[in-house]
């Protein structure tokens, strides 16, 4: 049994998928690989995600210590930025591999049509 942030997982793969699984978490992490983004910048990168879903996924990733949220309150309007934590940065090779596989599948499909 593996434990992480108060949750138990039957194996290491299930722990990983528990942290980054789902439709949007991996996409969020992919867009944060190159650096810090504001909430609206993330929304533009993922136009089909609802605001509620994006907010919930960001909150979960923050609670799991994968991303950090920095709020600037010195002058209006309120500014919020998201970036990968050191723990989150350890996921970059995993996220990049997932993205590379997606590119591979698309390229293979195009070749099989020709």
N, CA, C and O atoms as a MOPAC input file, in Angstrom:
PM7 MOZYME 1SCF
protein

 N      0.83800 1    -1.18400 1     0.00000 1
 C      0.00000 1     0.00000 1     0.00000 1
 C      0.88300 1     1.24800 1     0.00000 1
 O      1.87800 1     1.31300 1     0.72100 1
 N      0.51300 1     2.22500 1    -0.80700 1
 C      1.25100 1     3.48000 1    -0.88500 1
 C      0.37700 1     4.60100 1    -0.33200 1
 O     -0.81700 1     4.67000 1    -0.62200 1
 N      0.97800 1     5.47000 1     0.46200 1
 C      0.23800 1     6.59200 1     1.03200 1
 C      0.82500 1     7.90100 1     0.53100 1
 O      2.04200 1     8.06600 1     0.45400 1
 N     -0.07300 1     8.84100 1     0.18600 1
 C      0.34000 1    10.16500 1    -0.26000 1
 C     -0.75600 1    11.15300 1     0.08800 1
 O     -1.90600 1    10.98100 1    -0.31400 1
 N     -0.40100 1    12.18600 1     0.83300 1
 C     -1.32700 1    13.24700 1     1.22800 1
 C     -2.60600 1    12.69300 1     1.87300 1
 O     -3.71000 1    13.16400 1     1.60000 1
 N     -2.43100 1    11.68700 1     2.73200 1
 C     -3.55000 1    11.13100 1     3.46800 1
 C     -4.40300 1    10.13200 1     2.70800 1
 O     -5.39100 1     9.62800 1     3.24200 1
 N     -4.03300 1     9.83900 1     1.46200 1
 C     -4.79800 1     8.86600 1     0.67300 1
 C     -3.95600 1     7.61700 1     0.48200 1
 O     -2.72900 1     7.68300 1     0.42200 1
 N     -4.63000 1     6.47600 1     0.38600 1
 C     -3.93300 1     5.20800 1     0.16600 1
 C     -4.16300 1     4.72400 1    -1.26300 1
 O     -5.25500 1     4.85600 1    -1.81500 1
 N     -3.12000 1     4.16800 1    -1.84000 1
 C     -3.16300 1     3.65100 1    -3.20200 1
 C     -2.61800 1     2.23400 1    -3.21200 1
 O     -1.64900 1     1.94800 1    -2.50900 1
 N     -3.22100 1     1.32900 1    -3.99800 1
 C     -2.78700 1    -0.06900 1    -4.00100 1
 C     -1.42700 1    -0.30000 1    -4.66100 1
 O     -0.75600 1    -1.29000 1    -4.36800 1
 N     -1.01600 1     0.61300 1    -5.55500 1
 C      0.28500 1     0.45900 1    -6.21100 1
 C      0.81700 1     1.82300 1    -6.61400 1
 O      0.10100 1     2.82300 1    -6.56200 1
 N      2.07600 1     1.85300 1    -7.01600 1
 C      2.71200 1     3.12400 1    -7.37100 1
 C      2.07200 1     3.75200 1    -8.61400 1
 O      1.97500 1     4.97600 1    -8.69900 1
 N      1.63700 1     2.93900 1    -9.57400 1
 C      0.99200 1     3.47600 1   -10.77700 1
 C     -0.33700 1     4.13000 1   -10.41500 1
 O     -0.68600 1     5.17000 1   -10.97400 1
 N     -1.06800 1     3.54300 1    -9.50500 1
 C     -2.34100 1     4.12200 1    -9.10400 1
 C     -2.13000 1     5.43000 1    -8.33800 1
 O     -2.95400 1     6.33900 1    -8.43700 1
 N     -1.05100 1     5.53300 1    -7.58300 1
 C     -0.72200 1     6.78800 1    -6.90500 1
 C     -0.45600 1     7.87200 1    -7.94000 1
 O     -0.99500 1     8.97400 1    -7.84000 1
 N      0.37000 1     7.56500 1    -8.93200 1
 C      0.69700 1     8.54400 1    -9.97700 1
 C     -0.56200 1     9.00600 1   -10.69000 1
 O     -0.76500 1    10.20400 1   -10.88700 1
 N     -1.40800 1     8.05500 1   -11.07900 1
 C     -2.63300 1     8.42000 1   -11.78300 1
 C     -3.60400 1     9.15900 1   -10.87400 1
 O     -4.38300 1     9.98800 1   -11.34400 1
 N     -3.56600 1     8.87000 1    -9.59000 1
 C     -4.39400 1     9.60300 1    -8.64600 1
 C     -4.00300 1    11.06900 1    -8.57300 1
 O     -4.85300 1    11.93700 1    -8.37500 1
 N     -2.73300 1    11.33700 1    -8.73100 1
 C     -2.23400 1    12.71200 1    -8.66100 1
 C     -2.39900 1    13.44300 1    -9.99000 1
 O     -2.83100 1    14.59500 1   -10.00200 1
 N     -2.06500 1    12.79500 1   -11.11400 1
 C     -2.09200 1    13.50000 1   -12.39900 1
 C     -3.17400 1    13.00700 1   -13.35000 1
 O     -3.29500 1    13.51900 1   -14.46300 1
 N     -3.96700 1    12.01400 1   -12.92600 1
 C     -4.97900 1    11.44600 1   -13.80800 1
 C     -6.16300 1    12.36800 1   -14.01400 1
 O     -6.26100 1    13.43100 1   -13.40100 1
 N     -7.05200 1    11.94400 1   -14.88000 1
 C     -8.21800 1    12.74900 1   -15.20300 1
 C     -8.00100 1    13.48500 1   -16.50900 1
 O     -6.91900 1    13.44500 1   -17.09500 1
 N     -9.03600 1    14.14800 1   -16.94500 1
 C     -9.00600 1    14.77800 1   -18.26900 1
 C     -8.12400 1    16.03000 1   -18.33100 1
 O     -7.54000 1    16.31500 1   -19.37800 1
 N     -8.01800 1    16.77700 1   -17.23700 1
 C     -7.38900 1    18.09900 1   -17.32700 1
 C     -6.07900 1    18.27500 1   -16.58100 1
 O     -5.29800 1    19.15300 1   -16.94600 1
 N     -5.80300 1    17.49200 1   -15.56600 1
 C     -4.58900 1    17.72300 1   -14.76700 1
 C     -3.32300 1    17.65300 1   -15.60500 1
 O     -2.45500 1    18.51900 1   -15.49600 1
 N     -3.21500 1    16.63000 1   -16.43600 1
 C     -2.02100 1    16.47900 1   -17.26400 1
 C     -1.89400 1    17.63400 1   -18.24900 1
 O     -0.79000 1    18.10000 1   -18.53100 1
 N     -3.02600 1    18.09400 1   -18.77000 1
 C     -3.02000 1    19.22000 1   -19.71400 1
 C     -2.54000 1    20.49100 1   -19.00600 1
 O     -1.73700 1    21.24500 1   -19.55500 1
 N     -3.02600 1    20.71900 1   -17.80500 1
 C     -2.57800 1    21.87800 1   -17.01800 1
 C     -1.06700 1    21.80600 1   -16.80600 1
 O     -0.35300 1    22.78200 1   -17.03700 1
 N     -0.59000 1    20.64900 1   -16.36700 1
 C      0.84700 1    20.48400 1   -16.11200 1
 C      1.66100 1    20.67400 1   -17.38400 1
 O      2.74100 1    21.26500 1   -17.35000 1
 N      1.15000 1    20.17900 1   -18.50200 1
 C      1.85200 1    20.34100 1   -19.78400 1
 C      2.05300 1    21.82500 1   -20.09700 1
 O      3.13200 1    22.23000 1   -20.52800 1
 N      1.02500 1    22.62400 1   -19.88300 1
 C      1.12700 1    24.05200 1   -20.18600 1
 C      2.00900 1    24.80300 1   -19.19200 1
 O      2.50300 1    25.88800 1   -19.49900 1
 N      2.20600 1    24.23900 1   -18.01700 1
 C      3.06900 1    24.89800 1   -17.02400 1
 C      4.53600 1    24.47100 1   -17.13600 1
 O      5.38400 1    24.99400 1   -16.41300 1
 N      4.84200 1    23.53600 1   -18.02500 1
 C      6.23400 1    23.07900 1   -18.18400 1
 C      7.14900 1    24.23800 1   -18.54500 1
 O      8.26100 1    24.33300 1   -18.02400 1
 N      6.69900 1    25.11800 1   -19.42600 1
 C      7.55300 1    26.21200 1   -19.89400 1
 C      7.60600 1    27.40300 1   -18.94700 1
 O      8.34400 1    28.35700 1   -19.19400 1
 N      6.83300 1    27.35900 1   -17.87100 1
 C      6.91100 1    28.44400 1   -16.90300 1
 C      5.56900 1    28.84500 1   -16.33000 1
 O      4.55500 1    28.17600 1   -16.53000 1
 N      5.59300 1    29.94300 1   -15.61900 1
 C      4.44200 1    30.46200 1   -14.89200 1
 C      3.37600 1    30.99800 1   -15.84200 1
 O      3.68300 1    31.65100 1   -16.83900 1
 N      2.11700 1    30.70800 1   -15.51300 1
 C      0.99700 1    31.24900 1   -16.28100 1
 C     -0.06500 1    31.78800 1   -15.33200 1
 O     -0.25300 1    31.27600 1   -14.22800 1
 N     -0.74700 1    32.81900 1   -15.78000 1
 C     -1.88700 1    33.34300 1   -15.03700 1
 C     -3.10900 1    32.50600 1   -15.36800 1
 O     -3.12900 1    31.77700 1   -16.36000 1
 N     -4.12400 1    32.61900 1   -14.52700 1
 C     -5.34800 1    31.83200 1   -14.70700 1
 C     -5.92200 1    32.01300 1   -16.11500 1
 O     -6.24800 1    31.03000 1   -16.78100 1
 N     -6.04700 1    33.26100 1   -16.57000 1
 C     -6.63600 1    33.51200 1   -17.88600 1
 C     -5.76400 1    32.97800 1   -19.02100 1
 O     -6.28300 1    32.59800 1   -20.07100 1
 N     -4.45900 1    32.94700 1   -18.82400 1
 C     -3.57600 1    32.36100 1   -19.83700 1
 C     -3.81700 1    30.85300 1   -19.94500 1
 O     -3.82800 1    30.29700 1   -21.04300 1
 N     -4.00800 1    30.20200 1   -18.80500 1
 C     -4.34600 1    28.77300 1   -18.82000 1
 C     -5.68300 1    28.54300 1   -19.51100 1
 O     -5.82000 1    27.59900 1   -20.28900 1
 N     -6.66400 1    29.38800 1   -19.24000 1
 C     -7.98300 1    29.26600 1   -19.87800 1
 C     -7.86200 1    29.37000 1   -21.39600 1
 O     -8.53300 1    28.63900 1   -22.12500 1
 N     -7.01600 1    30.26900 1   -21.86800 1
 C     -6.83200 1    30.42600 1   -23.32500 1
 C     -6.17600 1    29.20000 1   -23.94300 1
 O     -6.46700 1    28.84500 1   -25.08600 1
 N     -5.29100 1    28.55200 1   -23.19100 1
 C     -4.62200 1    27.34200 1   -23.68200 1
 C     -5.57400 1    26.15500 1   -23.72100 1
 O     -5.36900 1    25.21000 1   -24.48200 1
 N     -6.62300 1    26.20800 1   -22.89200 1
 C     -7.58600 1    25.10200 1   -22.78400 1
 C     -9.00000 1    25.65100 1   -22.92500 1
 O     -9.74600 1    25.69200 1   -21.94700 1
 N     -9.37700 1    26.07500 1   -24.12900 1
 C    -10.66600 1    26.76000 1   -24.30100 1
 C    -11.90100 1    25.90500 1   -23.99400 1
 O    -12.97400 1    26.45700 1   -23.74800 1
 N    -11.77600 1    24.57900 1   -24.00300 1
 C    -12.96600 1    23.74300 1   -23.77300 1
 C    -13.18100 1    23.38200 1   -22.30200 1
 O    -14.20500 1    22.78900 1   -21.96400 1
 N    -12.25200 1    23.72200 1   -21.43300 1
 C    -12.43400 1    23.42500 1   -20.00500 1
 C    -13.33400 1    24.50100 1   -19.39600 1
 O    -13.22700 1    25.68100 1   -19.73100 1
 N    -14.22200 1    24.07500 1   -18.49800 1
 C    -15.07400 1    25.05900 1   -17.82700 1
 C    -14.26500 1    25.75000 1   -16.72500 1
 O    -13.27300 1    25.21300 1   -16.23300 1
 N    -14.70700 1    26.94000 1   -16.35200 1
 C    -13.99900 1    27.67200 1   -15.29900 1
 C    -14.02500 1    26.90500 1   -13.98300 1
 O    -13.03400 1    26.87500 1   -13.25400 1
 N    -15.15300 1    26.29000 1   -13.68600 1
 C    -15.28000 1    25.53000 1   -12.43900 1
 C    -14.30800 1    24.35000 1   -12.42300 1
 O    -13.61900 1    24.11900 1   -11.43000 1
 N    -14.25700 1    23.61100 1   -13.52500 1
 C    -13.36100 1    22.45600 1   -13.59700 1
 C    -11.90800 1    22.89200 1   -13.47800 1
 O    -11.13700 1    22.28300 1   -12.73600 1
 N    -11.52700 1    23.94500 1   -14.20300 1
 C    -10.14800 1    24.42600 1   -14.13200 1
 C     -9.80400 1    24.83300 1   -12.70600 1
 O     -8.74000 1    24.47500 1   -12.20000 1
 N    -10.68100 1    25.56800 1   -12.06000 1
 C    -10.43700 1    26.00000 1   -10.67800 1
 C    -10.27100 1    24.80700 1    -9.74100 1
 O     -9.36000 1    24.78600 1    -8.91300 1
 N    -11.15400 1    23.81400 1    -9.87200 1
 C    -11.07200 1    22.63400 1    -9.01200 1
 C     -9.79600 1    21.84200 1    -9.25200 1
 O     -9.16700 1    21.38200 1    -8.29900 1
 N     -9.40500 1    21.67600 1   -10.50900 1
 C     -8.19600 1    20.92000 1   -10.82900 1
 C     -6.94900 1    21.65200 1   -10.33500 1
 O     -6.01900 1    21.02500 1    -9.82700 1
 N     -6.92900 1    22.97000 1   -10.48300 1
 C     -5.80500 1    23.75500 1    -9.97500 1
 C     -5.70900 1    23.63100 1    -8.45700 1
 O     -4.61900 1    23.48500 1    -7.90300 1
 N     -6.85100 1    23.69000 1    -7.79800 1
 C     -6.87500 1    23.56700 1    -6.33400 1
 C     -6.35000 1    22.20400 1    -5.89900 1
 O     -5.55800 1    22.11700 1    -4.96100 1
 N     -6.78100 1    21.14200 1    -6.57200 1
 C     -6.32500 1    19.79100 1    -6.23000 1
 C     -4.82900 1    19.64000 1    -6.45100 1
 O     -4.12800 1    19.08100 1    -5.60700 1
 N     -4.33400 1    20.13500 1    -7.58100 1
 C     -2.89400 1    20.05500 1    -7.86100 1
 C     -2.09000 1    20.85400 1    -6.83800 1
 O     -0.98600 1    20.46000 1    -6.46200 1
 N     -2.64800 1    21.97200 1    -6.39300 1
 C     -1.97300 1    22.77200 1    -5.36800 1
 C     -1.96400 1    22.02800 1    -4.02900 1
 O     -0.94300 1    22.00100 1    -3.34000 1
 N     -3.08800 1    21.43000 1    -3.66300 1
 C     -3.16500 1    20.67300 1    -2.40800 1
 C     -2.20000 1    19.49400 1    -2.40200 1
 O     -1.66200 1    19.13400 1    -1.35500 1
 N     -1.98100 1    18.89500 1    -3.56600 1
 C     -1.05500 1    17.76600 1    -3.67400 1
 C      0.40600 1    18.21000 1    -3.78100 1
 O      1.30700 1    17.37400 1    -3.84100 1
 N      0.63900 1    19.52000 1    -3.80300 1
 C      2.00900 1    20.03800 1    -3.83600 1
 C      2.66300 1    19.96900 1    -5.20400 1
 O      3.88800 1    20.01800 1    -5.30800 1
 N      1.85800 1    19.85400 1    -6.25900 1
 C      2.38900 1    19.73800 1    -7.61200 1
 C      2.55800 1    21.11000 1    -8.26000 1
 O      3.50500 1    21.33700 1    -9.01200 1
 N      1.63600 1    22.01500 1    -7.96500 1
 C      1.75900 1    23.38500 1    -8.46300 1
 C      1.69000 1    24.34300 1    -7.28400 1
 O      1.20900 1    23.99700 1    -6.20500 1
 N      2.18400 1    25.56000 1    -7.51500 1
 C      2.05700 1    26.59700 1    -6.49100 1
 C      1.27400 1    27.76200 1    -7.07600 1
 O      1.34000 1    28.06000 1    -8.26900 1
 N      0.54100 1    28.39900 1    -6.19700 1
 C     -0.31800 1    29.52100 1    -6.56600 1
 C      0.22700 1    30.74900 1    -5.86200 1
 O      0.37100 1    30.76600 1    -4.64000 1
 N      0.52600 1    31.76700 1    -6.63800 1
 C      1.03700 1    33.00100 1    -6.04800 1
 C      0.05000 1    34.12200 1    -6.34500 1
 O     -0.29800 1    34.38100 1    -7.49700 1
 N     -0.39500 1    34.78300 1    -5.27000 1
 C     -1.37100 1    35.85900 1    -5.39700 1
 C     -0.66400 1    37.18600 1    -5.15400 1
 O      0.03600 1    37.35800 1    -4.15600 1
 N     -0.85500 1    38.11800 1    -6.08100 1
 C     -0.31100 1    39.46700 1    -5.93900 1
 C     -1.45800 1    40.38900 1    -5.54700 1
 O     -2.41400 1    40.56700 1    -6.30200 1
 N     -1.34800 1    40.97100 1    -4.35800 1
 C     -2.42800 1    41.83100 1    -3.86200 1
 C     -1.98300 1    43.28400 1    -3.70100 1
 O     -2.73200 1    44.10800 1    -3.17600 1
 N     -0.77500 1    43.60000 1    -4.14600 1
 C     -0.24800 1    44.94000 1    -3.90000 1
 C     -1.05100 1    46.02900 1    -4.58900 1
 O     -1.18100 1    47.13100 1    -4.05600 1
 N     -1.59500 1    45.73600 1    -5.77400 1
 C     -2.41900 1    46.74100 1    -6.44900 1
 C     -3.51100 1    46.02600 1    -7.24800 1
 O     -3.27900 1    44.96000 1    -7.81900 1
 N     -4.69300 1    46.62200 1    -7.27900 1
 C     -5.76600 1    46.01000 1    -8.05600 1
 C     -5.43700 1    46.08200 1    -9.55400 1
 O     -4.70500 1    46.98900 1    -9.95100 1
 N     -5.92600 1    45.19800 1   -10.38600 1
 C     -6.73500 1    44.04400 1   -10.01100 1
 C     -5.87200 1    42.90900 1    -9.44900 1
 O     -4.66500 1    42.85100 1    -9.68100 1
 N     -6.51000 1    42.03000 1    -8.72100 1
 C     -5.84700 1    40.86500 1    -8.13300 1
 C     -5.19200 1    40.04600 1    -9.24700 1
 O     -5.80200 1    39.81900 1   -10.29200 1
 N     -3.97700 1    39.61200 1    -9.02800 1
 C     -3.24800 1    38.82500 1   -10.02600 1
 C     -2.84500 1    37.49900 1    -9.39100 1
 O     -2.25700 1    37.48000 1    -8.30900 1
 N     -3.16100 1    36.37800 1   -10.06600 1
 C     -2.83000 1    35.04800 1    -9.56700 1
 C     -2.02400 1    34.31900 1   -10.62800 1
 O     -2.41600 1    34.27100 1   -11.79400 1
 N     -0.89400 1    33.75300 1   -10.21900 1
 C     -0.03600 1    32.99200 1   -11.13900 1
 C      0.13800 1    31.57000 1   -10.62300 1
 O      0.14200 1    31.32000 1    -9.41800 1
 N      0.28000 1    30.64800 1   -11.56700 1
 C      0.49600 1    29.23900 1   -11.24700 1
 C      1.80200 1    28.77500 1   -11.86200 1
 O      2.15000 1    29.16500 1   -12.97600 1
 N      2.52200 1    27.93800 1   -11.12800 1
 C      3.76900 1    27.36900 1   -11.63200 1
 C      3.98600 1    26.00900 1   -10.97300 1
 O      3.33800 1    25.66900 1    -9.98300 1
 N      4.90400 1    25.24700 1   -11.54000 1
 C      5.22800 1    23.93800 1   -10.98600 1
 C      6.09500 1    24.09700 1    -9.74100 1
 O      6.97700 1    24.95500 1    -9.69400 1
 N      5.84100 1    23.26800 1    -8.74200 1
 C      6.71700 1    23.21100 1    -7.57200 1
 C      7.91400 1    22.32400 1    -7.94300 1
 O      7.96800 1    21.78300 1    -9.04700 1
 N      8.85600 1    22.17900 1    -7.03100 1
 C      9.97500 1    21.26300 1    -7.28100 1
 C      9.46100 1    19.83900 1    -7.48300 1
 O      9.96000 1    19.11100 1    -8.34200 1
 N      8.45500 1    19.43900 1    -6.68400 1
 C      7.85200 1    18.12200 1    -6.85200 1
 C      7.17000 1    18.03300 1    -8.21800 1
 O      7.29300 1    17.02400 1    -8.91200 1
 N      6.46600 1    19.07000 1    -8.59300 1
 C      5.80000 1    19.10400 1    -9.89300 1
 C      6.78000 1    18.99700 1   -11.04900 1
 O      6.48600 1    18.36400 1   -12.06300 1
 N      7.94000 1    19.61500 1   -10.89700 1
 C      8.95600 1    19.56500 1   -11.96400 1
 C      9.48200 1    18.14800 1   -12.18400 1
 O      9.97500 1    17.83300 1   -13.26700 1
 N      9.38200 1    17.29100 1   -11.16400 1
 C      9.82000 1    15.89800 1   -11.35000 1
 C      8.88000 1    15.15100 1   -12.28900 1
 O      9.23000 1    14.08100 1   -12.78700 1
 N      7.69000 1    15.70000 1   -12.53800 1
 C      6.72900 1    15.08900 1   -13.45900 1
 C      6.96500 1    15.48000 1   -14.92100 1
 O      6.33900 1    14.91300 1   -15.81700 1
 N      7.85300 1    16.43500 1   -15.17000 1
 C      8.06900 1    16.90700 1   -16.54100 1
 C      8.39100 1    15.76200 1   -17.50300 1
 O      7.78700 1    15.71000 1   -18.57400 1
 N      9.31100 1    14.83800 1   -17.18400 1
 C      9.57000 1    13.74400 1   -18.14000 1
 C      8.32800 1    12.87800 1   -18.39800 1
 O      8.12400 1    12.40200 1   -19.51500 1
 N      7.51000 1    12.67700 1   -17.37700 1
 C      6.28800 1    11.87700 1   -17.53300 1
 C      5.30100 1    12.60400 1   -18.45600 1
 O      4.76400 1    12.01000 1   -19.39200 1
 N      5.07100 1    13.87700 1   -18.18600 1
 C      4.14200 1    14.67900 1   -18.98800 1
 C      4.64000 1    14.78900 1   -20.42100 1
 O      3.86100 1    14.68000 1   -21.36800 1
 N      5.94700 1    15.00600 1   -20.57500 1
 C      6.52200 1    15.11800 1   -21.91900 1
 C      6.37500 1    13.80200 1   -22.68100 1
 O      6.10300 1    13.81100 1   -23.88200 1
 N      6.55000 1    12.68300 1   -22.00100 1
 C      6.37100 1    11.37400 1   -22.64100 1
 C      4.92700 1    11.16700 1   -23.08900 1
 O      4.67900 1    10.62800 1   -24.16700 1
 N      3.97900 1    11.59400 1   -22.26100 1
 C      2.56300 1    11.48600 1   -22.62900 1
 C      2.28700 1    12.33500 1   -23.86800 1
 O      1.60900 1    11.88900 1   -24.79300 1
 N      2.81400 1    13.55600 1   -23.88300 1
 C      2.62100 1    14.44300 1   -25.04000 1
 C      3.28800 1    13.86500 1   -26.28500 1
 O      2.70600 1    13.89500 1   -27.36900 1
 N      4.49100 1    13.34400 1   -26.13900 1
 C      5.20300 1    12.75300 1   -27.28400 1
 C      4.45000 1    11.56300 1   -27.85200 1
 O      4.42000 1    11.36800 1   -29.06700 1
 N      3.84000 1    10.76500 1   -26.97800 1
 C      3.06700 1     9.61800 1   -27.44200 1
 C      1.87000 1    10.08600 1   -28.27300 1
 O      1.54100 1     9.47800 1   -29.29100 1
 N      1.22400 1    11.16600 1   -27.83600 1
 C      0.09600 1    11.72700 1   -28.58900 1
 C      0.52100 1    12.16200 1   -29.97800 1
 O     -0.18700 1    11.90800 1   -30.95200 1
 N      1.67800 1    12.81900 1   -30.07900 1
 C      2.21000 1    13.22200 1   -31.38200 1
 C      2.50800 1    11.99200 1   -32.23300 1
 O      2.19100 1    11.96900 1   -33.42200 1
 N      3.11200 1    10.97600 1   -31.63400 1
 C      3.44200 1     9.73500 1   -32.33400 1
 C      2.19000 1     9.09000 1   -32.92300 1
 O      2.19000 1     8.67700 1   -34.08200 1
 N      1.12700 1     9.00200 1   -32.12900 1
 C     -0.11000 1     8.36800 1   -32.58700 1
 C     -0.70200 1     9.13300 1   -33.76900 1
 O     -1.14700 1     8.52700 1   -34.74400 1
 N     -0.70500 1    10.44900 1   -33.68500 1
 C     -1.24200 1    11.26500 1   -34.78400 1
 C     -0.40500 1    11.06000 1   -36.04000 1
 O     -0.95700 1    10.89900 1   -37.12800 1
 N      0.92300 1    11.06500 1   -35.90500 1
 C      1.79300 1    10.88300 1   -37.06600 1
 C      1.63300 1     9.49000 1   -37.66700 1
 O      1.64300 1     9.34700 1   -38.89000 1
 N      1.48800 1     8.47200 1   -36.84100 1
 C      1.29200 1     7.10300 1   -37.33100 1
 C     -0.01900 1     6.99000 1   -38.10000 1
 O     -0.08400 1     6.33000 1   -39.13700 1
 N     -1.05000 1     7.63000 1   -37.59400 1
 C     -2.35600 1     7.57900 1   -38.25400 1
 C     -2.27400 1     8.24600 1   -39.63000 1
 O     -2.82200 1     7.73600 1   -40.60700 1
 N     -1.58300 1     9.39400 1   -39.69600 1
 C     -1.42100 1    10.11200 1   -40.96900 1
 C     -0.66000 1     9.24500 1   -41.97500 1
 O     -1.00600 1     9.21500 1   -43.15600 1
 N      0.37400 1     8.53800 1   -41.50800 1
 C      1.16300 1     7.69200 1   -42.40200 1
 C      0.34500 1     6.51600 1   -42.90700 1
 O      0.50600 1     6.10100 1   -44.05500 1
 N     -0.53600 1     5.96800 1   -42.06400 1
 C     -1.31300 1     4.81200 1   -42.48100 1
 C     -2.39900 1     5.18900 1   -43.48200 1
 O     -2.86800 1     4.33300 1   -44.23100 1
 N     -2.80200 1     6.45000 1   -43.50600 1
 C     -3.80900 1     6.91200 1   -44.45800 1
 C     -3.20100 1     7.07600 1   -45.84900 1
 O     -3.86500 1     6.83100 1   -46.85700 1
 N     -1.94100 1     7.49000 1   -45.89600 1
 C     -1.28100 1     7.76800 1   -47.17700 1
 C     -0.99700 1     6.52700 1   -47.94200 1
 O     -0.44400 1     6.59200 1   -49.04000 1

